[in-house]
Amino acid sequence: MPTARLISTAALLSTATLLSCSLAACAPTERDAGRGADGTAAASDRPDENRLRQQTLDWRDCPAPSPVQGGGEAPAPLPDGTRWQCATMRAPLDWEKPGGKTIGIALIRARSSGDADDRLGSLLFNFGGPGGSGVAALPAFATDYEELRTRYDLVSFDPRGVGDSRGVRCLDAEAAQEAEEKVDQAPDDGGDESDALVELNELIAAACEKNSGDVLPYVGTTEAARDLDLMRQILGDEKLHYFGISYGTQLGGVYAHLFPERVGRAVLDGVVDPTQDMMEGALGQAAGFQLAFEHFARWCVEQRCTLGEDVEAIVETAVDLEAELDDTPLATSDGGELDGDEVISAITGSLYSQSFWPALLVGLEAVTGGDGDVLAELAEVLGQHGSGGDGDDGTEDDGDDDGTDDDPVHRSNENDAFRAITCDDSSDRYTVADVERRMPEFLEASPLFGPGLAWSALSCAGWPVPGEARHPEVSAPGAAPILLVGNTGDPATPYEGAARMAEALGEDVGFELTYRGEGHGAFDSGNPCVRDAVHTYLLDGRLPKRGAVCEPAPLREGK
């Protein structure tokens, strides 16, 4: 089964990609040698940093997203006529050597719609992943944030290693598809299948090193957090105002740890549990997706669906279906086939938003009758597809990359960037024996999702860069309050993560709001209570009452 990533519902719909949980960035290590107590470079390096801080961004009308960002049309002006502007920020490739090679960080913004006297500054967004292009995502869902634009410029970016910010390239799309078709993502027949999965991960790692080896050591969350602070300064803000979703909450937490005195008004939605390592995070997701599927199954029973008479029966139907199609895929009308991995991909993707439940119900009922077309389409739309780039493009790297990619054959590099950032962040390097030892826990957490998530822990096998730490360091004593929105039905970032993030950030820093809803994240659900709380804090600086809870509107009945 494909690994499930961290991402907002908005970004999921925008990129048609299912993203998965990674745990990253870290306590100070040897990478922090030579930095001051606030995480900045030592004094001897500051002249070079000052040069970068004083750069002027050349804002111009945005072109269409590049292929490596996902492609598509140029962003249309907002309803009031405001045009999207794009620029490239220079940042050190290696923050330990700010006078050395630089990397281009692609930015996008929409200027504030309010009066200049009311403007608070820029509000920076990270929509999750890691691996999603913020330059492509922000215009697609800007209407959700239009009220925030009354006091902020809306700004997003492609983090380093993503999209037009020197996007990581591993296997080309054709080679990746061919290799993955030969591998079961949840091996169940002993050594041969698990060995093949390890070999695939090692093959991808070798391709990443060959095609992007110069940038691989420098794409972790800690480096991205330092880029955020450089953006803050260049944009002219005394404090960083920030909206992080899913993996973006991890980036926000790491920023707060490195620069607590520079935190402005910040909201973290769909909160990553910063106390877990990669295996623990995968286990937590197994339980989270199982809970979400049981909620779907309960709704299914209420709709008098044909999948089973109760929740337990519907779960058993799904488990049996995955096993059956894993052994004997079902032919689809377009000449393809639906296998067990795609069944799990379709189900997992549909649990990211309650709005997908009716389509999932139709697809599951159809496949039990021998028609796999709907479920195959869901897997294609919501699942992981494609790879980042076609390998070496034959150009020379002068060490001063402008962040662009002019090669039309490259496709979105989300999958490659996800792997690169995850493996740079996490020091965990698991083996087949590790997975087999923990498998009973995963099966207990979820017979449906557990096996695939357990085996996803092998994704960093053979990675050429040592990871930074087992889990991110986010303690931020003295930082301004950060609003954390936790969703009780969230499958990808289970609800408990918000409370653990609040505790890890420190007393009077993490401030939790509960949403009793379904799907990944809360703001993008459109819930009026959640949106009012977020708007009130970001626009007026007022936090909700402690213990505040937002209730969802009921899902409309019918298939």
Summary of the structure (lengths in Angstrom):
residues: 559
radius of gyration: 22.3
end to end distance: 26.2
largest distance: 69.7
contacts: 2142
relative contact order: 0.17
helix: 44%
strand: 14%
